[in-house]
Amino acid sequence: MYAVILAGGGGTRLHPLSRPERPKPFLPLLGDRSLLQGTVDRVAGVADRITVVTDARYREIVEEQTPGVDVLVEPMGRNTAAAIALATIAIDRPEDEVMVVLPADQTVEDGEVFRGVLRAAADHLATGAFGIVDPLVTLGIQVDRPATEYGYLIPDLARMAEVGGARSIRAYPLTRFEEKPKPARAEQLVTQEGVAWNAGIFLWRRRTIRAALERYTGLLQSLGPMAGSRATLASAYEAIQKPVSIDYAVMEGAAQDGQVVMASMDVGWSDLGSWSSLLAGLGAHGMGSVVQAGERVDVEREDLVVRRMGGRLGVIVPPERGSMTAAQPIAVLRGAGPDRAKVEALLERCSEPEATA
């Protein structure tokens, strides 16, 4: 099995902590190592080759943070379908070898269980399951609340199977993907057996994803002949008029055609995709949100305001209840005042010179 880690992003959901110049994957949010480094560490025990796919803006950061790991550089970001297509072209592996694809910006508390799930999915699902010779496998997260910030995986419950021996996982044919739901629909989904959050983690044989890309997209045809030089590849990337995710480009159609298998896991996963989830990951109280420049927001004395001051990140404690207009993107962390020390430690880690370059 070989691993492809997708590293990039716009850096907007955790403003002002993350920025386009250094988005979330490259920040040490929960400790001394960045999320990218944590992802590499997590898969190092199961993958015999790891490649990070990133766009040209982040090449130096990736090489600095992951020495010894292969780096595949895109001319520019064009979403996950293009990144995965390029990986299937540029990474020379046997056609029947299993590829695992992971985002670089997630965190997992139980790495050993996570690796066990990857092994089980690679050995028992990606090589054929439920009568599908070459399935596309998506790994989801067991739901524990009616989340509206994630998409959902909807299983065929009648065909459930347990695979993987002592550390078995429940697997199903996937009936469909469901987009981020409204609150009422999320309340329904959380009660349904087998439903999982879509984590953007995939396994498939190299030949399987290549065949799917050829069937559902024109990416291999457009990128393949151009991959031999930077200039021609850049032209091919510029010609991608509508960058789309692998879910839209391939997985939704493949699910309708009965070619997708799903399994879910409980590994202490988070995508740290908001200030609220980051506070939870830090063990801090509160709910957070980003306030854009020019917007007005009410604040309380128990809140914390995160902003950049002179190139560094800092915390402001509102002296009293009131309102303020943001002169720059800020984060308002409601009720986080008692955990100011944890927030300040986070900002100190992410204010290191290499994190603001």
C-alpha positions as CSV (number, residue, x, y, z in Angstrom):
1,M,0.0,0.0,0.0
2,Y,1.2,3.5,-0.8
3,A,-0.1,6.8,0.6
4,V,-1.0,10.0,-1.2
5,I,-1.5,13.0,1.2
6,L,-3.3,16.0,-0.2
7,A,-1.9,19.3,1.3
8,G,-3.3,22.7,0.5
9,G,-6.3,24.8,1.2
10,G,-7.3,28.4,1.4
11,G,-6.7,29.0,5.0
12,T,-9.9,30.9,5.6
13,R,-11.9,29.0,8.2
14,L,-9.3,29.5,11.0
15,H,-8.5,33.2,10.3
16,P,-6.4,34.8,11.5
17,L,-4.5,31.8,12.6
18,S,-4.3,30.3,9.2
19,R,-3.8,32.2,6.0
20,P,-3.5,31.4,2.3
21,E,0.3,31.8,2.7
22,R,0.3,29.1,5.4
23,P,-3.0,27.2,5.7
24,K,-4.1,24.8,8.4
25,P,-2.1,21.7,7.3
26,F,1.2,23.4,8.0
27,L,0.4,24.7,11.5
28,P,1.2,23.0,14.8
29,L,-2.3,23.3,16.1
30,L,-2.4,20.6,18.8
31,G,1.3,20.2,19.6
32,D,4.8,20.8,18.3
33,R,4.2,19.0,15.0
34,S,2.0,20.3,12.2
35,L,-1.1,18.5,11.0
36,L,0.8,17.5,7.9
37,Q,3.6,16.0,9.9
38,G,1.0,14.2,12.1
39,T,-0.6,12.7,9.0
40,V,2.8,11.5,7.7
41,D,3.6,10.0,11.1
42,R,0.2,8.2,11.2
43,V,0.5,6.4,7.9
44,A,4.3,5.7,8.0
45,G,3.6,2.3,9.7
46,V,1.3,1.0,7.0
47,A,2.4,2.6,3.7
48,D,5.8,1.7,2.1
49,R,5.8,5.0,0.2
50,I,4.3,8.3,1.0
51,T,3.8,11.2,-1.4
52,V,2.5,14.6,-0.5
53,V,0.6,16.4,-3.3
54,T,0.7,20.1,-3.0
55,D,0.6,23.2,-5.2
56,A,3.7,25.2,-6.0
57,R,3.0,27.8,-3.3
58,Y,3.7,25.3,-0.6
59,R,6.5,23.2,-2.0
60,E,9.2,24.7,0.3
61,I,7.0,24.3,3.4
62,V,6.2,20.7,2.6
63,E,9.9,19.8,1.9
64,E,10.9,21.6,5.1
65,Q,8.3,19.8,7.3
66,T,8.5,16.3,5.7
67,P,12.2,15.6,4.8
68,G,12.5,12.2,3.2
69,V,9.0,12.2,1.9
70,D,8.2,12.4,-1.8
71,V,6.6,15.7,-2.9
72,L,4.5,15.9,-6.1
73,V,4.0,19.6,-7.0
74,E,0.9,20.8,-8.9
75,P,1.3,24.1,-10.8
76,M,-1.7,25.5,-8.9
77,G,-4.5,24.2,-6.7
78,R,-7.4,22.7,-8.8
79,N,-9.2,20.7,-6.1
80,T,-8.9,17.1,-5.2
81,A,-10.0,15.4,-8.4
82,A,-7.1,17.0,-10.3
83,A,-4.6,16.3,-7.5
84,I,-5.6,12.6,-7.4
85,A,-5.5,12.3,-11.2
86,L,-2.0,13.7,-11.2
87,A,-0.9,11.3,-8.5
88,T,-2.2,8.3,-10.5
89,I,-0.1,9.6,-13.5
90,A,3.1,10.6,-11.8
91,I,3.5,8.0,-9.1
92,D,4.8,4.8,-10.7
93,R,3.4,1.9,-8.8
94,P,2.0,-1.5,-9.9
95,E,-1.5,-1.2,-11.3
96,D,-3.0,-3.6,-8.7
97,E,-1.4,-1.9,-5.6
98,V,-3.7,-0.2,-3.2
99,M,-3.5,3.6,-2.9
100,V,-4.7,5.3,0.3
101,V,-5.6,9.0,-0.1
102,L,-5.8,11.3,2.9
103,P,-6.2,15.0,3.6
104,A,-3.2,16.5,5.4
105,D,-5.3,18.6,7.8
106,Q,-7.0,16.1,10.0
107,T,-6.1,14.7,13.5
108,V,-6.6,11.2,14.9
109,E,-6.3,10.4,18.6
110,D,-5.9,6.6,18.2
111,G,-3.4,6.1,15.5
112,E,-3.0,2.3,16.1
113,V,-6.7,1.7,15.6
114,F,-6.6,4.0,12.5
115,R,-3.8,2.0,11.0
116,G,-5.7,-1.2,11.7
117,V,-8.7,0.2,9.8
118,L,-6.5,1.1,6.8
119,R,-5.0,-2.4,6.8
120,A,-8.4,-4.1,6.9
121,A,-9.8,-1.8,4.2
122,A,-6.8,-2.4,2.0
123,D,-6.7,-6.2,2.4
124,H,-10.5,-6.9,2.5
125,L,-12.3,-4.1,0.7
126,A,-10.1,-2.4,-1.9
127,T,-9.1,-5.7,-3.5
128,G,-12.8,-6.8,-4.0
129,A,-15.9,-6.8,-1.8
130,F,-19.7,-7.3,-2.1
131,G,-19.3,-8.8,-5.5
132,I,-17.5,-5.7,-6.8
133,V,-14.2,-6.7,-8.4
134,D,-12.5,-3.3,-8.1
135,P,-14.4,-1.1,-5.7
136,L,-13.7,2.4,-4.7
137,V,-13.5,2.5,-0.9
138,T,-14.4,5.5,1.3
139,L,-13.7,5.5,5.0
140,G,-16.1,7.6,7.1
141,I,-16.3,8.6,10.8
142,Q,-18.9,7.2,13.1
143,V,-21.3,10.0,13.9
144,D,-21.9,11.1,17.5
145,R,-23.9,14.3,17.0
146,P,-26.1,15.8,14.4
147,A,-23.4,17.7,12.6
148,T,-24.2,20.1,9.8
149,E,-20.6,20.8,8.8
150,Y,-19.9,17.4,7.2
151,G,-21.4,15.4,4.4
152,Y,-22.7,11.9,5.1
153,L,-22.2,8.4,3.8
154,I,-25.4,6.4,3.5
155,P,-25.0,2.6,3.6
156,D,-26.9,-0.4,2.3
157,L,-27.7,-1.9,5.7
158,A,-29.0,-5.1,4.3
159,R,-25.6,-6.1,3.0
160,M,-23.4,-5.3,6.0
161,A,-20.3,-7.4,6.5
162,E,-17.6,-7.5,9.1
163,V,-14.0,-7.8,7.8
164,G,-10.6,-7.6,9.2
165,G,-10.4,-10.4,11.8
166,A,-9.7,-9.5,15.4
167,R,-10.0,-5.8,14.8
168,S,-12.9,-6.1,12.4
169,I,-14.7,-3.2,10.8
170,R,-18.2,-3.0,9.5
171,A,-18.4,-2.4,5.8
172,Y,-21.3,-1.8,3.5
173,P,-22.0,-1.0,-0.2
174,L,-22.5,2.7,-0.3
175,T,-25.9,3.8,-1.6
176,R,-25.2,7.5,-1.8
177,F,-23.4,10.6,-0.6
178,E,-25.5,13.2,1.1
179,E,-24.4,16.8,1.2
180,K,-24.0,18.8,4.4
181,P,-27.5,18.7,5.8
182,K,-29.9,21.2,7.4
183,P,-30.2,20.8,11.2
184,A,-33.5,18.9,11.0
185,R,-32.0,16.4,8.5
186,A,-28.9,16.0,10.6
187,E,-31.1,15.1,13.6
188,Q,-32.6,12.3,11.4
189,L,-29.2,11.1,10.1
190,V,-27.6,10.7,13.5
191,T,-30.2,8.1,14.5
192,Q,-29.7,5.9,11.4
193,E,-27.6,2.8,11.8
194,G,-24.3,2.7,9.8
195,V,-24.4,6.3,8.6
196,A,-21.0,8.0,8.8
197,W,-19.5,11.4,8.2
198,N,-17.6,11.8,5.0
199,A,-13.9,12.2,6.0
200,G,-12.4,12.4,2.5
201,I,-10.3,9.2,3.1
202,F,-10.2,6.8,0.2
203,L,-8.6,3.5,-0.8
204,W,-8.5,1.9,-4.2
205,R,-6.2,0.0,-6.5
206,R,-4.3,2.3,-8.8
207,R,-6.0,0.7,-11.9
208,T,-9.4,1.2,-10.2
209,I,-9.1,4.9,-9.7
210,R,-7.6,5.4,-13.1
211,A,-10.5,3.6,-14.7
212,A,-13.0,5.6,-12.7
213,L,-11.2,8.9,-13.7
214,E,-11.4,7.9,-17.3
215,R,-15.0,7.0,-17.1
216,Y,-16.3,10.0,-15.1
217,T,-13.9,12.7,-16.0
218,G,-11.5,13.8,-18.8
219,L,-8.6,14.5,-16.4
220,L,-6.3,11.7,-17.3
221,Q,-6.8,12.5,-21.0
222,S,-6.0,16.2,-20.4
223,L,-3.3,15.9,-17.8
224,G,-1.5,12.7,-18.9
225,P,0.1,13.9,-22.1
226,M,1.1,17.2,-20.5
227,A,2.7,15.8,-17.3
228,G,6.2,15.6,-18.9
229,S,7.1,19.2,-18.3
230,R,6.2,22.0,-15.9
231,A,5.1,24.3,-18.7
232,T,2.7,22.0,-20.4
233,L,1.3,20.7,-17.1
234,A,0.7,24.3,-16.0
235,S,-1.2,24.9,-19.3
236,A,-3.3,21.8,-18.7
237,Y,-4.1,23.0,-15.2
238,E,-5.0,26.4,-16.3
239,A,-7.4,24.8,-18.8
240,I,-9.4,23.2,-16.0
241,Q,-12.4,25.5,-16.1
242,K,-14.3,24.0,-13.2
243,P,-12.1,22.5,-10.4
244,V,-14.1,19.9,-8.6
245,S,-13.6,17.5,-5.7
246,I,-13.1,13.8,-6.2
247,D,-16.6,13.3,-4.6
248,Y,-18.3,15.3,-7.3
249,A,-16.1,14.2,-10.1
250,V,-16.0,10.4,-9.5
251,M,-17.5,9.1,-6.2
252,E,-21.1,10.2,-6.5
253,G,-21.5,8.7,-10.0
254,A,-19.6,5.6,-9.0
255,A,-21.9,5.1,-6.0
256,Q,-25.0,5.4,-8.2
257,D,-23.4,2.7,-10.4
258,G,-22.8,0.4,-7.4
259,Q,-19.1,0.6,-7.3
260,V,-18.4,2.2,-3.9
261,V,-17.9,0.5,-0.6
262,M,-17.8,2.3,2.8
263,A,-16.7,1.6,6.3
264,S,-16.7,3.8,9.3
265,M,-14.3,4.2,12.3
266,D,-14.2,5.6,15.8
267,V,-10.6,6.8,16.2
268,G,-10.9,10.2,17.8
269,W,-11.0,12.0,14.5
270,S,-11.4,15.7,13.9
271,D,-10.8,17.9,10.9
272,L,-10.3,21.0,13.1
273,G,-12.3,22.8,10.5
274,S,-13.5,25.6,12.7
275,W,-12.5,27.5,15.8
276,S,-15.0,25.6,17.8
277,S,-13.6,22.2,16.9
278,L,-10.1,23.6,17.5
279,L,-11.0,24.8,20.9
280,A,-12.4,21.3,21.7
281,G,-9.2,19.7,20.4
282,L,-7.2,21.9,22.8
283,G,-9.4,20.9,25.7
284,A,-10.7,24.5,26.0
285,H,-14.2,25.8,26.5
286,G,-16.0,28.0,24.1
287,M,-17.3,28.4,20.6
288,G,-15.5,30.3,18.0
289,S,-16.2,32.1,14.7
290,V,-14.4,34.2,12.2
291,V,-15.4,37.9,11.8
292,Q,-14.3,39.5,8.5
293,A,-12.9,43.0,8.2
294,G,-15.6,45.6,8.4
295,E,-18.1,43.4,10.2
296,R,-19.5,44.4,13.6
297,V,-19.7,41.8,16.4
298,D,-21.0,41.8,20.0
299,V,-18.5,40.6,22.6
300,E,-18.7,39.7,26.3
301,R,-16.1,39.9,29.1
302,E,-15.8,36.1,29.0
303,D,-14.8,36.1,25.3
304,L,-11.4,36.2,23.7
305,V,-10.6,38.0,20.5
306,V,-7.7,36.7,18.3
307,R,-6.1,39.0,15.9
308,R,-2.7,39.7,14.2
309,M,-0.7,42.5,15.8
310,G,2.5,43.5,14.1
311,G,2.8,40.2,12.2
312,R,2.2,38.1,15.4
313,L,-0.9,36.6,16.8
314,G,-2.4,37.9,20.0
315,V,-5.4,37.8,22.3
316,I,-7.5,40.7,23.4
317,V,-9.9,40.3,26.4
318,P,-12.9,42.6,26.0
319,P,-12.9,45.0,29.1
320,E,-16.7,45.0,29.1
321,R,-19.7,43.9,27.2
322,G,-20.1,45.8,24.0
323,S,-19.5,45.6,20.3
324,M,-16.6,46.1,18.0
325,T,-15.9,46.5,14.3
326,A,-13.2,44.3,12.9
327,A,-10.4,46.2,11.1
328,Q,-9.0,42.9,9.9
329,P,-10.1,39.3,10.0
330,I,-10.4,38.2,13.6
331,A,-11.7,35.3,15.6
332,V,-14.2,35.7,18.5
333,L,-14.0,32.8,20.9
334,R,-17.1,33.0,23.0
335,G,-16.8,31.8,26.6
336,A,-13.1,30.9,26.1
337,G,-11.8,33.3,28.7
338,P,-11.1,30.7,31.4
339,D,-8.9,28.9,29.0
340,R,-6.9,31.9,27.9
341,A,-3.6,30.2,28.6
342,K,-4.4,27.3,26.2
343,V,-5.3,29.8,23.5
344,E,-2.2,31.9,24.1
345,A,0.0,28.7,23.9
346,L,-1.6,27.9,20.6
347,L,-0.9,31.4,19.2
348,E,2.7,31.2,20.4
349,R,3.2,28.0,18.5
350,C,1.7,29.4,15.4
351,S,3.5,32.7,15.7
352,E,6.9,31.2,15.2
353,P,8.8,32.9,12.3
354,E,8.4,29.9,10.0
355,A,4.6,30.0,10.6
356,T,4.2,33.6,9.4
357,A,6.6,33.6,6.5
